[in-house]
Amino acid sequence: MLGRHRIQIKDDDQIRVMRRAGLVVAEGLAEMVAAAVPGATTADLDRIGREVIARHGATSNFLGYGAEWGIQPYPGVACISVNEVIVHGIPDERELHDGDIVSIDYGAIVDGWHGDAARTALVGEVSDEVRELSEATRKSMWDGIAQIAPGARIGDVSSAVQVSLESHEHDYGIIRDYTGHGIGTEMHMDPDVPNWGRAHRGPRITEGMCLCVEPMATLGDEENVTLDDDWTVRSLDGSWSSHWENTVAVTRNGLWVLTEPDGGEAELTARGVAFGPLD
């Protein structure tokens, strides 16, 4: 089950279970994004995430996370990060306002296998600058995913994310302190998948690997700080941020994006990448 570098390799049936977890994640994210309207609180969104997990008989991989490290266990099922908060925002009674940008990171476990993804929601009427930030981050995620293939290396994915984010007129801050990762029987596993790097470097990608690609970018600088709650990470300069993520399986047929309702078919096909579901 563990290949070189202790990277977990899954068989077809295990990937199918991860797809079930991924669909729970996709459903929860869709409902939380739809509920991200002016007047809603971040706690309201977290409650929706809890309802979706319960509806499917799944469990949360976020709730209680961190206890093993001796820090405050994470109290929500979703990380809900508003405006200058980059990641790990704790759900509370903060109200959303027209023009806000909200990153929602969410996961689920089904029969011991994990799914993990993130979406950025735009609240009401947002500025063009904020809309473009979210779209640039989303596109960089897919540009990175498109480089995943047997024989490629993790650096190919990382480089593609970086090149994509640097291709825009705006000089976005690429967050380097937090990365994508392997996933399977744990939420965070080898290998790390940074959002910057050099092509042709790093572990080789093989069939049976499952990876999370998750770029985070800001309108300003990449420097960030963790607040005293042990979780909330905000930009040091107060600039607003976006976060997108998907769980991707490398199958014998191509790529299967386990946390997208269509398995990633539309985006992969548009990029000329083989769509490889195991349905």
ABEGO torsion letter per residue (X at the ends): XBBBGGBBBBBAAAAAAAAAAAAAAAAAAAAAAAABBBGBBAAAAAAAAAAAAAAAGBBBAABGBGAAAGBBBBABABBBBBEABABGBBBBABBBBBGBBBBBBBBBBBGGBBBBBBBBBBBEBBBAAAAAAAAAAAAAAAAAAAABBBGBBAAAAAAAAAAAAAABABBBBBBAABBBBBBEABABBOBBBBABEBBGBEBBBBBGBBBBBBBBBBABBABBBBBAAGABBBBAAGBBBBBBBBBBBBBAAEBBBAABAAGGAAAAAAAGBBBBBAX
